[in-house]
Amino acid sequence: MAAVSAPAAAPIAAVSLHTSLSARPHSVSFATLPRTAPPTLRISIGARSVRCLAAAGPDMRETLDKVVGAHKVVLFMKGTKDFPQCGFSHTVVQILRSLDVPFETLDVLSNEALRQGLKDYSSWPTFPQLYIDGEFFGGCDITVEAYKSGELQETLEKAMCS
């Protein structure tokens, strides 16, 4: 099972300024963010772990390339294969299990940066997202149709043999 984690956000500091723009002094307050290193994202699948900046950019793309390339079948889903958090994710898990295919999952609900980064990475706005042999295959509807037509089984057989 895969785990995704990000560090907790740093507290926000409040600053007060006293200005004298007219005869009466005014007090203005605003919040500033402390200067810290950019947040990082750690993605773990089994014994492998990859770390990147938690923003959709070259580092996120490189990390996602490593994740989808590390396994023949990867499903980015809401929840886990043992506890799906939406019906579409559950459907794709059941299809893959019925085909007795080894697959890894990553829970996109556990990290907003991962969820947004994947949308940019795949140009696909919804989850689940299925990757086979390092390539984006599709979401739930595409996976169901490919399963019904036999295309999914053929694609998985080729991937497992490569």
C-alpha positions, 0 to 999 in steps of 0.5 A: 500500500502506498502512503503520501504525507506532507509536513504540517503548515507553519503558523502564520505571524500577525503584524500590527502597524500604527499609521498616522494618515490623518489627524487620528492614528489608525491601526492596521493588522495583517498576516505574514507568512514566515520564510521557510523552505517550500513544502515537500511531498513524500510518496511511498509505494512499498519499500520505495520512497520519493521526495519532491516539492509539493507543487505542480512543476518539474519536480512533481512531474519527475516524481510522478514519472518515477511512481508510474514507472516503478510498477506495471499498474498504478491506480491513483484513487480516493482511499485505498484498495482495502477502503475505497472512499468513492464508488468510482475508485471501488469499481476500478479496484474490483475490476483489477482484482477480478483480473488477478492483476498486481497493482499499487494504489495511492490515496489522492485524498491524503494530499492536496498537492498530489491531487492537483499535481496529478490533474496537471500531469495526466490532463485528466480532471477526475479520479481514479486515474489508472496507469498501465506500464507507465502510461495513463490508461483512463478513469473509471468509465474508460476502464469499465468500457475497456474491461467489457470489450476485452481491451483492458485484459489485452493491455494488462497482458502485454504490460505484464509480459514486457 
